[in-house]
Amino acid sequence: MARNKYPEVTVERILDVSQRLFLEKGYDNTTIQDIVDELGGLTKGAVYHHFKSKEEIMDAVTDQMFFENNPFEAVRKRSDLNGLQKLRETIRLNQADTARTDMTVQAIPITKNPRVLVGMIDSNRRVLTPYFLELIEEGNKDGSLHTEYAKEIAELLPLLTSLWLLPAVFPATKEDMKRKFSFIKDMLDSMGVPLVDDTIMTLVDEFLSKMPDQK
């Protein structure tokens, strides 16, 4: 069999088709065969050559959506915002991306897969922690933040949001999750990082309203 000379193009096609189908039909209602049928000529074996499972495809789709519309990069060079304002704007921009938030909600069940969960945590550590650290340190320099724990908070925030707040890992009702956000707010306030204001809490409420009720 001839080898694919452009595997990155094949991967991009798989991810683009998968993203569209996940958003149109829902993750649970999309099968690998559905994805193959939309790829025009690719076989199921070709898909499995690049991705071991549908969960792995979803993991890659969510990563691609983040990097295509990275909220941290969108605020990074803005001179009209201080460090704290950039952190808040990052959250606002992230939540304003409705396609990505819808995909985030759909991806919650796949985090029951240990391999997916470990990969997600590792990705968040490598990607999100440096972004958070940069903005927290900027806030310390411009006076909008006052914390001695910039590095620790930058490491902790991705862990809290990618692990502790996942109902697939720590079962929780929507009210439980809102209480967790209130805890995060109080914890960050006490450490000199008043990230969660009323606007952020409104975004949290809107996000939680999209989540299915936990059984």
N, C-alpha and C positions, 0 to 999 in steps of 0.2 A: 504494500500500500504506500502511495506517495505521502511524504510527510507534509504537514501544513507549513508553508513557508512563512506565513504571517499569523502565528498563534495569538498575538496580542489583538489582532483584528477579530479573530474568532471569539475571544473572551469578551471583547467589547460588544459584539453582536449578541452574545448570550445574555450579557448583563442588561443591555438596552431592552431586549425583548422581555426578559424576566421582569424588569422594573415596570414596564407597561402592563403586563399581565397581572402582576401582583396588585397594582393600583386599580385596574379595571375589574378583575374578578375576585381579588382577595388572595392572600397567600395560601390559606387552607384549601381554596377551591381551584388552585392552579397546580397541575401535575407536571412532571418532567416531560411527559408526552405532549402536553399543551405547548410547552416551550419549544420542543423539537419541531412541532407542526408549524410554528411561526418562523422557523429559521431557514426555510427554503433550501433544502439540500443537505443540511447537516444531519447526522445520525445521532441516535441516543448515545451511542458509544463515544462519539466526538464530544458530546456534552460532558459525559462522565470522565473523559480524559482530562478535562480541565477542572471539574468540580465533582467531589465525591458524593454530594447529596444536595437536595433542594435547600436544606438548612445552610449549607456552605454558599450556595448561590445568593440566598437572602443576605447573608453576612457580607458578601462582596458588594451586593447592590447598595446596602446602607452605607458602606465605606465610600463607594463611588459618589453617591448623592451628597455626602458631606464634603468631599474634596471639590466637587463641581460648584458648590455654593458655600464655601467655607466662611462662616460668620466671623471667625477670629481674623482672617485675612482682610475681611471687609472693613474692620474698624482699626486695624493695626496702625495705619499711617494717618489717621484722622487727627488733625491738630486742634480741632474744635472740642474735643472730648478729653477729660482727664482719665486716669486709670480706672476709677470706680465707674464712671459713665461708660467707658468702653466695655467693661465686664457686663454691665446691665444691657447695653445695646447688643452685645453678642447673644445674650439669652433671648432678647426680643426678636432679633433677626432669625435665630434658629427656630423659634416658635412660629414666626411668620411664614416659614417655608412649609405650607400645608402638606405638600406631597411627602416631605421627609417626616413630618410628625405622624402622618397617617401610616407611613411605612414603619416608623418606630413602634407604634401601637401594634401593628400586625406582627412585628418581629418578637414581641414579648414571649410567646410560647416557645420559640426555638432556643431561648436561653436556658431551657431545661436540659438541653444537650450540653454536657460538661465541656466537650471540645470547643463548641461555639462560644460558650461562656468564657473559658480561659483565653481564647483568642481575642474576644472583645475586650476583656480587661487588659490584656497585654497591649492591644492597639491603643486603648485609651491612655495607658501609662506613657507610651512612646509619643503619642501625638498630642493629646489634650493637656497633659501635665506641663510640658514646656510652654504652651500658649498661656495657660493660667498663670504660671510663674512669671512670665514676661509682663503681663498686665498688673499682677499684684505688686511686683517690684516697681513698676511705673507709678502705680498709685501711692506707694510709700514715698517715692521721690517727689511727686507733685503735691503731697499732703492730703489727697482725697482718701487715703487708707493709712492706718496706723497699726501695723502688726509686726511682731517679732517672728512670726511663723509662716513667712511667705512660701518657703519650700514645702513645709508640711501641709499647708492648706492646698497648695497646687497639686500635691499627690493625693490628698484626701478627697477633694471634690469629685474627680472622675470615679473614684471607688464608690463613693456614696451614691452617685447618680447611675452608675452602671451595675451596681450590685445590691446595695442596701435598699434602693427604691424599686427594685424589680420584684413585682408580686409573684413572678414565677420562681424566684429564689427565696424571698421572704414573704410568704402569703400575707396579703393585706387588703382590706377594703379600701374604697376611695377615701373614706373618712380617716382611716389609719394612715394613708399616704399623705393626706393633707396635714395631719399632725406631724408626720416626719418632716415635711417641708418647714413647718413652724419650728421644729427642733433645730433644723439646719440654720434657719434664720437667726434664732437666739444664739446658737453656738458661734456663728460667724460674727454677729454683732459684738459678742463678748471678746472676740479676738481682733477687733479693729477692722473688720471687713464687712460693712453693712450692705451686703450685696442684694439681699431680698427686701424690696420695698413693696408698697401696695400694688404697683404696676406689675411687678413680677408675680405676686400672689394671684392677681387676676389671670395672668397667663397660665399659672399652675392650675387654677380652677377650670380654665378652658380646655387644657390638656387632659385633665382627669375626666372631664365630661365625655371625651372621646373614647375613653378606655372601657372595655367590656366589664361587666360586673364579674367579680371573681366567684367561682363556684366553690 
